[in-house]
Amino acid sequence: MEGVEASCKVVHDTVRYQMKAKLKVPRAVGIKHQPEAEEEFKKNFHNT
């Protein structure tokens, strides 16, 4: 909500314990990962 002031701890406690959500962490990227291939796939992928 906009205009609501709350400390980081209050937000964290509310989200973590009342909403039962967890912080998301990025997954590790493999050593064979090719960023160019990923971009090419994203560019050519058509969501059907």
C-alpha positions as CSV (number, residue, x, y, z in Angstrom):
1,M,0.0,0.0,0.0
2,E,1.2,3.4,-0.8
3,G,1.6,6.0,2.0
4,V,2.0,3.3,4.7
5,E,5.2,3.7,6.7
6,A,6.6,0.5,8.3
7,S,10.1,-0.6,9.3
8,C,11.8,-3.4,7.4
9,K,11.5,-5.7,10.3
10,V,7.7,-5.3,10.5
11,V,7.4,-5.9,6.7
12,H,9.7,-9.0,6.9
13,D,7.9,-10.4,10.0
14,T,4.5,-9.9,8.3
15,V,5.5,-11.4,5.0
16,R,7.5,-14.3,6.5
17,Y,5.4,-15.4,9.4
18,Q,1.9,-14.3,8.8
19,M,1.8,-14.8,5.0
20,K,4.2,-17.8,5.2
21,A,6.3,-16.5,2.3
22,K,10.0,-17.0,2.0
23,L,12.7,-14.8,0.4
24,K,13.5,-15.9,-3.1
25,V,17.1,-16.6,-4.0
26,P,18.5,-16.9,-7.5
27,R,19.4,-20.4,-8.7
28,A,23.0,-21.2,-9.5
29,V,24.0,-21.0,-13.2
30,G,25.8,-23.9,-14.7
31,I,29.4,-23.5,-15.9
32,K,28.2,-24.3,-19.5
33,H,25.6,-21.5,-19.4
34,Q,25.6,-19.5,-22.6
35,P,23.9,-16.1,-22.1
36,E,23.9,-15.5,-25.9
37,A,21.9,-18.6,-26.5
38,E,19.4,-17.6,-23.7
39,E,18.9,-14.2,-25.3
40,E,18.4,-15.8,-28.7
41,F,15.8,-18.2,-27.3
42,K,13.9,-15.3,-25.6
43,K,14.0,-13.3,-28.8
44,N,12.7,-16.2,-31.0
45,F,10.2,-17.7,-28.5
46,H,6.6,-17.0,-29.3
47,N,4.2,-17.6,-26.4
48,T,1.3,-19.5,-28.0
